[in-house]
Amino acid sequence: MEFLQILPPTLAGLNLASLTLLLAGFLAIRSGNRERHRQLMLANLGLAAGFLVIYLTQVALAGHERFPGEGGLRIFFVVLLTSHTILAVSLVGLVPRTLYLALKARFADHRRIARITFAIWLYVSVTGVVVYLMLHHLPLGTTPA
Ligand code: HEM
């Protein structure tokens, strides 16, 4: 398997791991475990940073992939990818702010913005998995005429 072929499944794996940590971190704070919440969210941030580096490498080396489907499926994909991308860009501002407030122990402010950050991050992670599956694992063109 070539280097460029390894990148998409690697990114999907990192994305799934990040989604798991995000949900676990959220459940930790909802059950009152602040220390576990802190650890899980910091680990999640580490994964997200790794994801970003590999993603940017992939875009630089291979550019963007074209969705192989047509018609309604293509429209659905474009809408999904557009919403995913716009919200992912918003995280570039939201995540550092959320982290900064937590590290400054401004927890009331942290909680207010973190609820929005969490919801957007969740949407971006889940749609990231769907985008990957649609690009690489849709059985398009396999049905006999
Ligand atoms: C950027 C990553 C982070 C995200 C997405 C995040 C997310 C959240 C969310 C959604 C809540 C509110 C839960 C609820 O609805 O009650 C929350 C609360 C909290 N977080 Fe984070 N968190 C992050 C990082 C951190 C870090 C690094 C710390 C510790 C230094 C921390 C400490 C806390 C504490 C103490 C609360 C409870 C605040 C309160 O109820 O007054 N968080 N976080």
Residues whose N, C-alpha, C, O or C-beta is under 5 A from the ligand:
A	BS01	HEM	I29 R34 R38 M41 V95 T98 L99 A102 L103 F107 A108 R111 A114 R115 T117 F118
